[in-house]
Amino acid sequence: MTTFEQPIDRLGSNSVKWDAILHMYNEKELLPLWIADMDFKAPDGVLNAYQKLLEHGVLGYAETPESLYDAVIAWEQEQHQLALEKDDILFFSGVLAGINTAIQAFTKPNDAVLIHDPVYPPFAGIIKTNRRQLVRSQLIEESGRFVMDYADIEEKFKQHHVKVMILCNPHNPGGRVWSKEELQRLGALCQQYNVLVLSDEIHQDLVFAPHEMTSFFNAGDAFCSFSLQFTSMTKTFNLAGIKNSVAFVKNDKLRKQLLRKQEENFQQEINTFGLVGMEAAYETGKEWLEELLPYIQANVAYTQDFFQKELPEVRIMKPEGTYLLWLDFSAYGLSDEELEERLIHKGKVVLNAGVSYGPSGKHHMRLNVACPRATLEEGLRRIVTALK
């Protein structure tokens, strides 16, 4: 049995993924295949680092060590050919905290901020909460994958005088790993219309060969002058609960502006477990990640084969990265409410409702396959029960 086959009972651990659904849906014995965390233990190197910290026994104030900056720089250079210096790095409690701070730093109320449709739901929430104008550009599905509608993006840039675009790279929920050429074309439009890019690259390490991750900075020679990148090892190594992320800002003016807003919001301090976990993950987690990726790919292939045999009406967008599958249930003629009702109360399985990702997410669901195969098999059988 591999590390990833081992079942782990997460019930009663205050897990949002496993424990919150009872209160949300008032239904017992639900199986969660939703929220984007994995049902796998963290790498041994991270757990050992925490054990050493606990054995020391003192959990006072901690400063960010030079060794953590070195670990981040080395990882980004080795894994993504992204050259960074210490001054390029700012720490936040999470990617969303960093993006939220950037929206406050670089826009004013009623300024227009563009996102794709569908896309990770908190992007829209950040824009609305900060009283900015939400603008969506719908992705186009071609040959079973999403592509950007550049003509629509340009029209929205002009029509709404867009100040900022939040980019999801790789894309959640579609699993697209945007190519360098695609990012170059997008970046050219952003340069032309003076649009600042906030690139969420939290899934940067979860990319399947032969696809290659291109950081937005690396897509064009001058792209770092009008963009910021946000990422974290928490998605890569299943450490979402430790709350630590990084923002990469190479442009001095942008970095100072972001840092000023970060300090105004008192968001510049990271908890000790975040600091220790991030450094340990980047220094010791490579082998764990190399074992994880083929396991996720095998779960994706299994799910595709299962649906083809058991529910061929469900269309699956094959991901190029992430551990998330975008499922199209429109052939069943169910409303979003009816679809969710069947899955929850008849199938007793929880997926993410596609409509929460934007208007084009209607009749869709997002499925998380980052779990032991036995859990996945049971979840897929429950989907069949819900629909047949």
N, C-alpha and C positions, 0 to 999 in steps of 0.2 A: 504494500500500500504506500503510495507516494504521500508527501506532505499535504498535497492538495485534495487527496481522496479522503482524508481523515475527517469524519463528521465532528462538529463542535456544537454543543448545546449552548446557544446564546440567549435562550429565554431566561428572563429574570436578571439579566445583566445591564438593565437600563438601556438596551439597544433600541435606537429609533427604528431600525429596520425590522426587528423581531417583536419588540414589546409594545410599540406605540399603536400597532394596527388593531389590537383588541379594542382599544378605546375609540379609535377612529371609525371603525366599521361595526362595532358591537357584534362581532362574529368570532366564535372560538375556532381553534385549530386551523388558523390561516397559515399558508405557506408564503413567505415573502420572496419575490423575485424582482424587487423594485429598487429602492434607494441604492446609489452607486457606492456601496462599500462591499468588500469581499468577505466571504465566510471562511477565510483562511487566517492562520496565525501569522503574525509579523515575523520577519526574518530573525533567526537566532541571534545575529549580531546586535540587533536593536534590543531584543529582550535581555541579552547579557549586559548591555550598557545600562539598562534600567536597573538590573539587579545590582550592579556595582554602585549605582547612585543610591539605591535604597540601603545597601549595606553600610555606606558611609553615614547615612542617617540624617544629614543636615540638608534642609530644603529652603535655604534662605535666598535672598536676592542673587541673581546670576547675571553676569554680563556676557555679551556675545563673544566667544573666543575666536582668536585668529584662525584656529584650526577649522572652525566651521566655514569661514569664508573660503579657506583653501579647499575644503571638501566640495563646496558648491561649484567653485571655479573649475576644479579638476573634472567633476562629473559632466558639467555642461560642455567642456572642451572635448572630452573623450567620447561622450555619447551623442552630442549634437553639433560638434565642430563650432561651438559658439564661444568666442573669445571674450572673457570678462575680466574686469579688474575689481578690486575690493570696493572702490567708490561707486561702482555701477549697481551695487546690491543694497536693497532696503528690505527689511524683514517686516512682515505683517502676521497677524493671527490667522489669516486665511486669504485665499485668492479673492473671495468676494469682498472682504474687508479692504483689500488693496484697490480693487476696482471701484468700490464705493467712494473711497477717499479720492481717487483720481477724478471721478465724476464731479465731486465737490471742488476739487482744485482747479479743474480746467474748463468748467462750464458754469453758467448762471441759471437760475430758475427760468423755465420756458425755453431754454436752448434745446435744440433737437439732437437726439442721440439715436443712431441707427443700429439695429440688430437684424440678424437673419430670422426667417420664419420657415420651419420651426427651429428653436434653439433653447438651450438651458433656461428654464423659467426664471431663476433669480435675476437674470439680466434685466428683464422687464420690470421686476419688482424694485430693483435699485433705481432705475430711471424714474418710475412713478413716485417712489418714496421721496426722492430728492426734487420732485416737482419739475422734472425736465420733460420735454416733449418726446414721446415714444414713437419712433418711426421703424416700420418693419419692411424688409425686402425679402420676398418669398423665394426660397430656393427652388430650383427646377429639378425634377427627377428625370434623368436620362440614363438609359441602359442599366437601370437598377441602382443608381447612385445619385446623390445630390451634386448639382453644379450651381455656381453662382450666376445670377442674372445681372450681368454687368450693365446692361442698358437701363434696367430698373434701378440699380444702385445709383447710377449717374443722375437719373431723373430725380430720385429722392434727394440726392445731395443738393441739386439745383433748386428744387421746389421748396425744400424745408430749410435750406441754409444749414445743413448738418454740421455740427461742431466736432462730434466724436462718434467713432464707430467701435462697438465692442465685437471683437472677432473671437470665435471659438475654434481653436486650432490645436489638435484635431477636433472635429465637430461632434458635439453631443446634441441630439441623439443619433445622428445618421452614421457616425463612425468614419466619415470622410477624413482622410489625411490630405489636406490641401497641398497640391504640387507647388513647386517653386514658380512655375509659369503662371499658375492661377493667382498666387500671392503677388507676383510682379504686376499682373494686370490690375488687381485690386489696389495695390500700392500706388500705381500710376494715377488712378482716379483720385485717391486720397491726397496725393501731392497736388494734383491739379486744382482740387477744390478746398485745399487747406483743412483737411479732416485729420484729426488726431486719432490714431489707432491704439486701442487697449486690447492686446492679444492675450486671451486666456489659453495658456498652453499646459494646463494641469495634466492632460493625458499624453504629454509629449513622449513618455517612455513606453507607452502601451501601443506600439505600432508593429504591425505584422509584415514581415518580408513578403514580397519584394518592395513594398511601399517604404518610403523614407520620409522621416519627419524633417520639415524645413521650418526653422524658427523664423518669425517674421523679420527679425533683424537681418538674417542671412539671405533674405529673398532679394534684396536690392542694396546697392552700395550706400545709399543715403537714407535707408528706411529707419535707421535708429534715430534719425533727427526728428521724426514725426510719429514715434510709436513708443509704447512701453509694453514690456512682457511680464506676465504674471504666471507663476508656476509653483508647484510644491511636490515634495516626495510623498506626501500623505496619500495621494491617489495611487502612486506606483507601488507602494509597499504596505497598503492597507493600514494607514496610521491616521485616519481622518480625525479621530478624537483628540489628538495631541495639539491641534490648532497651531500650525506654523506654515508660513509660505514666504516666498521671495518675490520682489519686483525688481526687474532689471531695467535700469534707466541710464542710457549712455549720454544723452544730451544734458549738459550741465544745467541749462535753464529749466528744463522740464523736471530734472531731479530736485533742484532746489525748491521749485514750486510744490512738488508732491511732498517733499520732506516737511515743508512749512505746514501744510494742511495735516499731515500725519501727527506732527507735534501739537497742533491746535486741538486735535481730537484725542490726544494722549494714547495713541496706538503704536508707539514705537517700542514698547516692551514686549518681549516674548517669554512665555513661561519656561521654566527649567526643563520640563519634559519635552517641550518642543525643540529646544536647542539640542539636547542630548540625542533625541530620536532622529533629528534631521542629520546630524553629523554621522551617527552610527549607520544610518541607512545608506547614505552616499558612500561611506567608506567600506561597508561590508556586504551590501545588498545585491551586488551585481549578479552573483551566481544564482541567488534566489529568483531574481527577475528573469534570468535566462531559462530557468525551469518553469516559471509561471506562464510565459508567453505561449509555448506550445500547448500547455494544458488548456488555456483559454481558447486557442484556435481549435482544439479538438472539441471543446464544448460547443463552439459556434457551428462546426461542421455537423456535429450530432444533432443540434437543434434544427438545422436546415433539412437534414435527411428526415427527421421526425415529422416536421410539418409537411414535407412533400408527400409522405406516405399517409399520414393521419388527417391532416387538415390542409389539403392543397389549395384551398381557397385563400388561405392566409399568405400574403406576400411579405417576404423578408428582405430587407435591405442588408446585404452582406457588408459587415464593417471592414474597413482597412486598418482600423485601430480601435482602442477602447475595449471594454467587455460588455458593451451595450448593443442590443438589437432593436431596430425600429420595425415594428410589425404593423401591417395594414390589414384591418379587419373589415374594410368597407364592403366586401362581397357579401357579407351577411345581412346587410340592410338594417343594422341596429343603430339606434342613436347612441351617443357617447354614454348617456346615463344607463341605457339598457345593457350595453356591453360591459360596463363596470359592474353593474348589478349581477349579471350572470357570472362573471369571473369571481366576484367576492362571495356571493351567497350560494351559488350552485357549484362552482368549481373549488371554492375556498383557496384561491390563489390571488396574490396581490402583485399587480404590475403598475407602472407609472402611467397615468392617463395621458394620452398623446395630446389632447386638447390644451393641456396646461403649457405646452411648448409653443403655442401660438395657434392662430386660426387654421393654418394648414395641417395641424395635427389632429383634426377631427377624424374619428374612426380608426385611430392608431393607438398603439400601446408601446411602451418601452420595456424591454425584458433584460434583466441582469443575469448573465451566465457565469459570473465569478463565484461559483459554489462547487462543492463536490458533485461528481457526476450523478450519484444516487439522488441528491436533492433536486438536481435539474430534471432528471427523469420523472420524479414524482410530480414536480411542478408542471411539466409538459402534459402529463396524463390528466392533471386537473384541468388544464385548459381545454383538452378534448371533452372532458365531462361537462364543462361549462357550455360548450358550443354544440355538442351533438345531442 
